[in-house]
Amino acid sequence: MADVKTLSQVLIEELGKRTIEGTKLPDSITGNLNPAFPVRPYQERAFKFFKNYWEDKFDGKPRQNHQLLFHMATGSGKTLMMVGLISYLYEKGYRNFLFFVNNSNIIEKTRDNFLNSVSKKYLFADTISFGDKRVAIREVDNFQSVNADDINIVFSTIQGLHMALNNPRENSLTYDDFEDQKIVLISDEAHHINADTKKGKEVDQDELFEIVSWEGTVERIFRANTANLLLEFTATVDFSDDNLKAKYLPKLLFDYPLKEFRKDGYSKEVKVLQADLSPIDRALQAVLLSQYRRKIFEKNRLHIKPVIMLKSKTIKESQAFFEEFVSCVKTLKPEKLEAIKNCSSDETILKVFAYLEKNNISLENLIIELKEDFSEEKLISVNSKEDSEAKQLAVNSLETNEYRAVFAVDKLNEGWDVLNLFDIVRLYDTRDSKGGKIGKTTMSEAQLIGRGARYCPFQTTGDEPLYGRKFDSDLDHEMRICEELYYHSAYNPKYIQELNTALQEIGMKAKETKERQIHLKHSFKQTALYKGGHVFLNDRVKYLREEINSLESSIINKTHHVSLRTGYTKSVVAFEAQGNDRGANKESKDYLLKDFGTAIVRKALQRIEFYEFSTLKKFLPNLKSVTEFITSDSYLGKIKFEVTGLPEQVGNLSADEKLDAVLQVLNEISGVIASDKIEFKGSKEFKPRMMKEVFTDKTLNFMIDGGEDQEFGKSMNNATETAYHLDLTTRAWFAFDDCFGTSEEKLLIQYIDKRYKELSKIYSEAYLIRNEKHFKIYAFEDGRPFEPDFILYLIGKEKTDTMHYQVFVEPKGTHLLKADEWKEKFLVSIKKHFEVEQLFSNKKYVVWGLPFYNSTERMPEFEEAFKEFLQ
């Protein structure tokens, strides 16, 4: 079939990528999400695509019955997306929402996410509000006689929905529910409702009443009202199926597959550990790794309990292995662990024993721990259907209960939402592939790994990403094992090859992974700069709201705009071309808020919940009274706005019109005040840290998935053949022995190489040092962490008053210039604002930042700034 554009591609072509990226998320989304779950960058992009789709006109946009697909990886937060979209669509007039999915376990989990405000996974904010209106969220059985001010949600399995609608009962949903009111249908795991499409059956409007299938039922209720909206969410759409491709590509609003999710660092790294051992010994290896992880977590003051899954082929085998495992732990002896140590060549297993030895933990003491942590009451079996339903709550809350191991066959599939699973032990050794094709069992095992590989959030310092991998650039770090999921298998090379192929196919594993070591040159380590010199870095400090004595200048200095209701109407002939009539003739007039009098402003404040004095004090801690807020020039006293309406209105406003105008302005201002959620700032003082403590040798991890990544992989293998290659071993001014950076980074190195002779005439020493996640600096305004790619260190030639320039340099690809603009503003501002304690009387330290280096678009700005070092 001919190539079909996705809906997201159409939007980008019609509206422009920059327009979409520059979209500001409305308060209806950001203000109604639980702040404990910050919106991730890809989720923010998804919201932006939806807002632009909903609010803008473009060729090909349907006039009614909008159906959209969000294709998002397992673990990427589809449920949070649903919560944000429910809030946004409520603001747009929707009140009734139908959530349906194929699995009853997912229903329970989602009900908890939406309704249980005391749950740790509750996704709405404590208070759901829209301007001055507070809203309740309620579960209902149907949409008859619901409260039109509430968010009303029906939860159903697709099976239950199909049965209820086609066999109607009292107080249950009927097709009539969908005919006289508009409804948002939210389909989770949406790939389950495509049986007719897969068969190539076209669902025609006239045939809807004849179709008795899940897909037919969904189509019928979706089409019952032209204002109905169908939002579909899934991690698995088979776009290789031409029928599914034709149905879904034109509806694909956002595509974020598992491959991108993993590349962006939101999953654990998957490792397959094959061992020629019996199943019980493989399980003991997993127990050792699990306990080692627990110790590493505890060492870093993290209360995270790692969990193991032990997967059998049949229920009978699982039950038998459960008994064997319980017995093995009860009778465990040091000799058993010694035997595992002696036969293992895996460096991670050996690292476990090295850790025990280094920390004086004897095998006898370790066994005492294991007998406690893996005792029978801390093991859970979910094999039979009855068991899995009865124990599903425990299995879905493994982060907070005492279970350390889960024994299962095939019950932990879609909907299993566990973050602290770190080991999966395959207790059987069979293959079901035929004719070179990946077998169903192997593919389901790969999908299980994908679900288990959700990242377990933790931070060791306050500025690390909570939900993303931190040690791809430092594989030797002890915490790296806390970012890895191990799949323990028997030694079976053919099976492992098939599993790796399956993992690559679903996007859970890169086609190629390369580890590269970079070392500081011996010559650089011998310099006085490295041995005794300093790197100056700033800190992220708590933003003290106590310093706030007024509204932001952007609020006070802005002219706000108010439109009055004119009552203008006009009837037109359908299909007749219309002229440039823009409605009634309007005029505008400027006012100050205080012109309307304290009484009207106070009345407007009382109508908007945000302006309760206790709330205002949270944002404006030095505010003494509501009267001060209304009258002081530091607050509302200087607020000005332009009123637009009919000529007879704007010059002689009624009391109601004045109140309406003030309400419009105050609602706009409240959104700006509420959006000021800055918790940190970057200090302007740059403190010294020893150079030798900041910069060390590193082991880096590169994942190569094809496309541009594949070209990068080739360049790593054939470095001398690339246009960007420079033999850095011969450049004494480059501190490391190699650089595995982007093309722009390598072009910067070439640029410095060309200017080095000029630098050496002015400076006694000049070094370019690559920052491989060695340090961060923090933006002055909001404390956002930033890792500049390079430091250029220049030492003057004077014997006295020697200048030491430490310059942050960031090469930037053209596609990121706009998105990372804040980083450039911060870099350029350092020169003006930095503060450094001068450590020595004969040395003067200066900290600067340069504009972005970009070899095609930004060279004039970069070179102009660089010239200062050559003068």
N, C-alpha and C positions, 0 to 999 in steps of 0.2 A: 504494500500500500504506500501511497505517496506520503512524504514526510508531513506530519501534522504539528503545528506549533502548539506549545503549551500555553495556557492562559497567562502564566507569568511572563513568558516571552512576548506575548501580545501587549501586555501592560507596559513592559519596558520599551517596546517599540513606539507605542502610542503616547506614553506619558514621559518617558525618559528615566534612565536609571537614577540620575541625580535628584530628580523630583521625588521619586519614591524614597530614596535614602534620606532625603532632607525632611521627610514628613515628621511632624511632632505628634507623638502619641497623646491622645486625649486623656484627661483626668478620669473619664469613665472607665478606662482600662487601668492606668497606672495607680489610681487612687483606690481601686476596689480589689486589688490583689493583696494577698498576705505578704507583708514586707519581709517575712522570713524566707520567701522564695523569690529572690530578685530575678527580674526578667533577663534571660541570656541574650546575647547579641542576635542569634539566629531566630529566637522567638520574637524579638523586637522587629526583625525584618519581616517575619510572617505577619505580624499585626499591621505593619506599614503597607504590605501588599493588599491586605484585606481592606483597610481604610480607603486606599486609593481606588480599589475596585468598586467599593460601595458608593463612594461619593463622587467619582468622576465619570464622565461620559467618554466612550471610545467606540470605535467601529467594532461590531461583533458582539457588543454587550447585550445579553438578553433583556427584554423589557419586564419579564416576570419569571417566577419560579427559578430563582437563582440556585444552582447546584455547584458546589465547590469542593475540591479535594485538597486536603493537606496530607502529603506523603512524607511522613516524618519518622525517623528511626525509633526503634524501641528504646525507651528511657530518655527520650528527648523532651518530655514534658508536654505531651499532647493534652493532658487533662488541664494543665494550667492555661493552655491556649483556649480551651473551651470556656473556662471561667472568665478570661478576659473578653472573649467574644460575646458571651452572654451579657456581660456588663455593658459593652458597647452597643449591642443590639437592643437592650432595654432602653437606652437613651434614644434610640432611633424608633421607639414605639412598640417593640415586641415585648410581650409579657409571658407568653406560654412557650415552654421548651419541652421537647420529647427526646430523652436520651435512651438509645437502645443499642444493644450489643448481643453477641451470640452466647456469652458466658455469664452465668449468674454470679460467679465469683467477682467478675469485673464490676457488676452492678453494685455489690456490697462495698467494694473498695471506692468506687466513684461516689456512692451515696455518702460515705464517710468524708471524702474530699470536699463535697459540696455543702453538706448539712451539719456535720459534727464539729462545732466550733472549738471543742476541747481536744480534738484529735491533732497529733503532731503533723499530720499531712493535710489539714484543712487549708484550702487554697484561697478562700475569700478573705477580705479584710475583716477585722472585728466589726466595723460599721460599714455597711454598704450604703453609699449616699451619692446623690446626683444634685449638685448645687446645694440648695437648702432642703432637699427632700431625702429623708432616710427611708430605706427600702428593706423589706423582709424577703427571705428566700424560703419557699415552702415546697414540700413534696405533696403532690396531689394524685388522685386516682384517675381523674379525667379533667377536661377543661370546661365542664359545665359549672356555672355558678362560682367561678374562682374570683378572688379579689383582684381587681384590675390594676391595683397599685403594687402588687407583689410580683416577685419572680416566681413563677409557678412551673414546677418540673415534674414530669411523669418519667419514672425509671422503668424500663422493661427489657426483657430479653427479646430478640427478634422473633424467637419461637413463640413466646408468650404474646407478643403484639399480634402476630399472625393469627394465633388461635382466638384471641379476644375479639379481633375485628371481624373474623369470618364466622365466629360462633358467639355472637354478642350475649352478654349477661348483664344483670342489673348492676349499676354503679361502676361498670368497667368502661374502657374506651370503646367508642363506636365510630363508624365513618362520619356520623353527623358532627362529631367533635371537630372535624377538620374542614367543614364546609363554610361555617359562618364566622370564623376568626383565624387570624394569621398565626402561624406556628413556625418555630425554628426546630427542625429535625436534626439531631446530632447523632451521627452513626459512628460508633467506635468499632475498631477492627472491621472496617467497612468491606474488606475483601470477601467477607462471608455472604454478602448479599448480591452476588453476581452470577448465580447459576444460569439464569436465562441468557445473560450476555455471553458467557463462556460458550454456550451452545450455539451462539450466533443468532439467537432469537431476538428480533427487534420488538421492543415493547411499544406498541402503537396506542395512542390515546383511546381509540375506540375499542381496543381489546382489554383494557385494564380490568373491566368487571369480569372478564372470562379467566384471568390468570389467577391460579391458586398456588402461588409460590411466594417465598420470602421477598424476592425482588419485586414481584408483582404487587404485593401488599404495600411495600415502601413507595413504589411509583404511584399507586392509587392515592395514598394519603398525601403525598407530596403535591400531586396535581389537583387536589380537592379545592385549593384556594390559590389564586394567582400570586398572592403575597407570601406564600410559604417559601421557606428557605431550607435547603438541605446541605448541611456541612458534614462531609465525610472525612474521617481520620483513619489512617492505616499506615503500618510500616512496611507492608508487603503487597504491592500491586505487580502482577506479572505483565510488564509492558511488552514482553515478547509475544504475548497473545494478541493477535491483530484485532480481535473484537474488543478486548479490554483497552487496547491502545486507542482505538477509534472512539470509545466511550469517554475515556478519562483524560487524555492529553488536553483536549479543549477546556477541561474543567480543573486542570492541575494548577492551582493558585500558588502553591509553595512546595518545593521539592527539597528535602533535606534527608538524604538516605544515610544508612548506617556508615557507609564509607566516609562521608563528610563529617559525620558525628565523631567517628574515631579519629580522623585526621585533625579535627579541631581540639582533640584532647579530652573529650567528655566521657570516654570509656576507659576501662582498665585495658592494659596491654595483655594480649592473650599469648600464653606460652603452652606448648604441648610437651609434656614430660613423659616419654615412653621408657618403660623399665621392664626388663626380663625377670619379673618377680611374680609371685603368687598374688591373687587379689588382696589378701589380707595384708601382705607386706606393702603393696602399693597404697593401701589405705593408711598404713602406719606412716609411710612417707608423707602423705597428705597431713596427717595429724601433727607430725614434726614441723612441717612448714607452717601450719596453722598456729601452733603454739609459739613458734618463732615470731610470726607476725604480731601476735598478741603482745609479746614482750617488747617488740620494737614500738608498737603503738603506745604501750604504757611508759616506755622510756621517754617518749616525747609528750607525755602527759595527755594522752588521748584515750578516752574510754570507749574503745571500739572492739567488739568481739567478733573475730573472724569465724565464718561458718563453712563447713564442708558439706557437699552433696555426694552421696554414694549411690550410683545409678545401676540398677540391675536390669536384666532382660525381661524377667517374669516376676510376678508377685511371689510365687513360691521361692524363687532364688533370692529375692530380696529379704523375705522373712528369715530364710536360713542364714543369710549373711549377717543380718541384724544380730542373731543369736551368737554367731561366731565372733563378731566384733565385740560384743559385750563381754564374752568370755576372754578374748584376747587382752582387752584392757585390764580386766580384773587380775589376770595372771601374768601381766607384763613384767619382764626381767631385763636388767641392763644388757645381758648377752644378746637379746633380740635386737636392741638398738645398735649395739656394736656391730652386729652382722650387717645391718642396713648401711651403716657408715662404711664398712670395709668393702662392700661390693659396689658402692656408688661411685661414679666418676662425674656426676653432675655437680657443677660448682656451687649451685644454690644449696643443695643438700649438704655439701661439705661446709658451706658457710654457716649453716645452722650449728653444726658441731663445733666449728671454730668459735662461734659466739658463746656457746655454753662453756667452752674451755677458758676463754678470755675473761668471762664473768664469774668463774669459779662455781658454775652450776653443775653438780655431779649428775650422772644419769639416774642415780637413785632418787635424788631430789626432784628431777624432772618427772620421773615416773609417778611420784606422789601427786604432782600437779595434774598429770594426765588422767590419773584414776579419779580425781575430783572433777576435772573439767569435762571429761568424756564418760562420766558415769551414766548408767542407764536412764536416769530421770532427765538427763540433758540430751537425749537422743530422741528424735521424732520420726515415726514411720508414716508415710502417706501413700500407701499402695492401692488399697481398695477404694472404690468410688465413695463408699460411706465414710471411710477414714478421711479422704481428702476434703470432703465437705465439712466434716466435724472439726477438722484441724486447720482449715484454711486460714482462719484468723491468726493462729499461732505462726503458721508458715509465712504469712504476710506481715508479721511484726517481729521478724528475727533480729532486727536491730535493737529491740528493747527487751526481749525475753532471754532466758538462760540457755536455750538450745544451741549446741555447738555442731551437731551433725544431723542431716536430713537424709533418710533412706527412702528412695522412690523408684518407680518404674517409668510411668508416663503421665503423671498427673500435674506436673508443674510446668504448664505451657503458657499460653497467652494469659496475661493478667497477673502473672507472678512478679511481684514488684519488690525484690530484695536487693539491697545495696552492698551488704557485707558478706556476700558469697565470694570466696577467694580460691576454692579448690573444688573441682568436680572429678570424681574417681569413676572411671568406666570399668565395671566389674566383669564384663564379658569381652570376648575377643572374636567377634564375627563380622563379616562383611556382606553387604547385599548388593554390591554394584555389579552390573552386567554390561558387557559390550562397551566398556570404557566410560559409561555414564555413572554419575554419582547416585548411589542408592538412596531410597527414601529415609532409611534409618540414619545414614550418615548426614543427610541434609537436616533432619530433625535435631540431631546432636549438635550440628553447627548453629542452628537457631537457638537451642538451649544455651549454648555458650554465649551467643549474642545477648540473650536476656540476662545471663549471669554477669556479663561484663560491664554492667552499669557501674559507673564510678562511685566509689564510696567516699563521700565528701569529708575532707579534713583539712586543717591548716596547722602548720607548725609556727608560722609567724602571721601577724595580722594582715599582711598585704598580699598573701598568696591567693590565687584563684581557689575558691572553696570547692567548686564542682569540676575541676579539670586537673589533668596530669601536670605535675610540677617538675618531674625529673627526667624528661626525655633528653635533656642536655647534661645530665649528670647521672649516668647509669650506675656509677659506683656508690651513690648515696645510699645509706642504709634504709631510707624510707622508700626506695624504689620498689621493693617487694610488696609494699602496701598499695601499689598501683598496678599489680599484675594478677591475672587470673590464671591458675595452672589447671590444665586438663590432663589428668593422669591416665595413661593408657598402657596396655601391654605392649611389648616390643613387636611391632607389626608395621614395617615400612610401607607396605602397599596401602594399608588402611590410613596411616598418617598422611600419606600423599593425597589420598582422596579427601580426607578431612580438611587438609590445608586448602585444597581446591574449593571445597564447599565454603570454607570460611572466607576465601577471597571473593567467591561469587556473591555472598550476602553482604560483603563489604567489611567484615569483621577483622580481616587480616590483610596487610599489604602484600602485593605480589612479591615484593622483595624488601628485605630489611637489612640495612647495613649499619654496622657499628664502626665508628672511626675514633681514634684517639688523637688528641692534640696535646702537644707538650710545649711548655715555655722553653725557649732556647736556653741552653746552658750559659751562653754568653750573656743573655739578658739577666739570668738569675745571679750572675756575678757582679752586676752593676750596683753602685751605691744606691741608685733609685729603687731597685727591687729589694735590696737588703734592709735599707733603712728609710726609704722614701714613703710618701703618703698619697693616698687617694682621698679626695674630699667629696663627701656625699651628704645630702640632706636627709632629714627624717620626716616621717609622716606624723603629724601631731593632731591631737583632738581639737576639733573646731569648737571654740568656746563661744556659745551663743550669747553669753553675758556681755560680750563686746558690742552687740547689736543695739543701736539707739534710734533706728529709724527704718522706714521701708526702703527697699532698694531704689537707687536713683533711677533705674529703668522704669519703675512704676510712677515715681513722682514726676519725672521729666517727660513722660509720654502723654500725648493727647489721645485719650480714649474716645471710642466712637459709639454713639447710641443712635439707633433707628426707631422712630416712633411708628406706631401702627396708624396708617393713614386712612384705612377703610376703603381704599381705592379698588374698584372692580371694573371688569371689562369683559364683554362677551365677544367671541370671534367666530367666524365661519370655519368649520373643520376643513383642513387641507388648503385653505386660502393663504397665499403668501402674506406674511406680516411685515409691516414696515419697521421703522426704527423707534416705534413708540416705546418708551421706557417707563410707562406708568404715569402717575400724577406728577405734576411739576413740584419739585422739592427744593427746599432751602436748608441751609445749615447755619448754626449759631454756636459760638463757644461759651461755655459756662465753667465756673469753678464749683466743685461739689458743695463747698460751704455756702454758695449763693442761695441754695435751696433751704437753708436753715437747719439747725441742729435737730429739731423734732422729726423732720422727714428722714434725715440720714439715720437717726437712731431707730426709727420704725423699720427702715430697710435692713439695718443690722440685725434686728430682732427676728426677722424672717429667714435669715440665713444661718443655719446651724454652725457653720464654720466660725462665725464671729462671736460665739460665746466667749466671754472674757477668759475663761480657763484655757480655751484652745488658743486664743491669741497670745497668751503669756508663754506658751510653749515655743512659739516662733519669735515673739518679741518680748524677751524677758524683762526689759527695763520699762515696759509700758505700765503706767501707774493707774490708769482709769479709762473707761470707755470715752469719757469726755475729752481726755487728752488725745485719744485716738482720732476723734472726729475733728478737733479744732487745731491740733498742733501741725505746724508746717513740716515736721519730721514724719508725719503720718498722712492723714487725709486732707490736711489744711490746704495743700497746694495742688491737689488732684484736679486736673482740668479735663474737660471732654467736649466733644463736638456733637450737638444734637441735630439730627436730620429728620425733617418731616415736612408737612404742608406749611406754606408761609404763615397762615393764620395760627398754626400750632406753635412753631419754634419761638415766636416772639411773645407768646402769652400762654405759657404752659399751665395746665390745670394741676391740681394737687396730685391726682392719680398719675398724670404723665410725668410729673417730677419724680414720684415714687418709682414708677416703672424705669425711668432713666437711671436713677441711683442704683436700683437693683441690678440692672445690666452691668453697670460699671463695677459694683462691688463683687458680683459673681466672677467677672474677669480677673479682678485683683486677687480674689481668694485663691484662684488657680495658680497664680504666680507665686504668692506667698507659700502655699502648700508645696509647691514644687521645689522650694529651697530646702532640700534634705541633705545638705552638705554635712557630713560628720567629721571630716578631716580636712586639714590643709597641709601643704608642703612647707616645711620650715625654710626660711631664707638663709639660715645659717648652715654652711657646709662644714661638717666636722671631719677631722682627719682619721683615716683608718690605715693601718699598715698595708702597704702595697702587697707584701708577700702573703698576707692573710686573705686578701681579696681575690687575687689572681692565682689559680692553681691549674694543674693538668686536669684534663677532662676526658671522659668517654662519652661520645655523642651517639644518638640513635637516629637514623634516617629511614623513613618508611616511603617506599617507592611504589606507586599504584598504577603507573601508566601515564600516557599523555606527557604533559610537561615534566611530571615527576620522573618519567622514564628517561627523558633527555637529561635531567639532572643526574640520574643514576649513571648514565653513560659518561657524563662529564667527570663523575667521581672516579670511574674506572679508567678513563683515558684523559686524565687532567691535562697532559701536555698537548693534546690535540684541540683543546677548546680555545676560542678567541679570547677568553678572559684569563687564561693561565699566566701566572707569573711565578717563577721559582723563588718562593719565599725563604727557602733555606739559605739563600745567598744575600738576603736583604737583612742586614743587622738591625735596621730600624723597625722591623716588624717583630713583635715580641714572641709570637707563636711560630711553630714550624710549618703550619698550614692554615688554610681557611676554607671551610666548606659552606660558604655563604651564597647569597643570591648573586645574580649577574650585576646588579647595581653595587653591591658590596665589593665585588671584585674589580669593578670599574673605578670605584673610589680608591682602592689600593693602588691601581695603576696610576691614578691621578697623583697620589702622594709620591709614588715612585718618580714621576716626572718632575715634581717640585722639590724633591729631597735635596738636590744640590743647592738650590736657593735657600732652603731652610738651614742647611748645614753651615752656610756662610754667616748666619745671624745667631744660631743657637749652638751651644756646645754639644747638646744631646737632643735628639728628636726620636720619639717612639710612637708607633701606632699599635694600640692594644685592643684586640677583639674582645667584646663582652659576651662570653658564652654563659649567660645567666649567672654571672659572677656578682652582679649588683643591680640595684634599682635606684632611681631617683624619683621624687614625688612632685607633681605639679603644684605650684604655689596656691592656685585657686581652690582646688577640691581634693588634693592629696592623691590624685590618680597615680598609680605606679607606672613607671616607664623604664624600660631597659634599653638605653641607647646602644647602638651596635658597636661603637668604637669610642675610645678615648685617644685623643692626640695629645701627647705630653711633650712640652717644649721647655728646655732649660737654657736660659741666657748665658752669655759668655763672660759677663762682668764678674770680677772677683768679689766685689761688694755690691750689695743691693741686687743680687741676682734674681731675675724674674723667672718664676715657674708658672707656665701657662698649662692649665688642665682644661682641655676643650672636648666637649661632648659632640660627637658627629653621628648623624643618622642618615644613611643612604635610604632612599625610598622609591619604590616602583611607582610608575605613573598612575596605576589604578588605585593606589592608596593615598595619593597626595591630599585629596579632599577629606577622606574619612579620618586621616590622622593629623588633620590640620592643628588640633589642640597641642599635639606634641611639638610641632614646629614653633608655635607661639610661645610655649614654655621654654624651649631651648634658647630662642632669641632673647627672651626676657631675663635669662640668668645673668647676663653681662651687667644689666642695670641694677639687679636686686640682690645679687649674692653677697653674703657676709662670711668672712673667713677669719678665724683667729690666726694671726701671724705668729708661727711657732718659733722663728729664729730672727734675730735682729738683722742678719745679712741676707735673708731670703724673703722675697715677696711672692705670695701665692695668689694667683688669679684664676677664677673658675668662669668659663665661658661656654656658650653653646652656639653652634652655627646653624644657618638655615638648612633645610633638607638638601642632600646631594641627590640630584637626578640628572642623568647624563644627557637627557634630551630636552626637558622643559624648564629646568631650574638652574642651569649653569651660570647665567649672569649674576643672579643673587648670591649663589654660593661663592663664586670667584671674587665678587666684590668684598664679601666678608672675610674670605681667606687672605686677601691682600694685606689686611692689617698685620698679619704675622710676618709679612715680608718687608715691612717698612721699618 
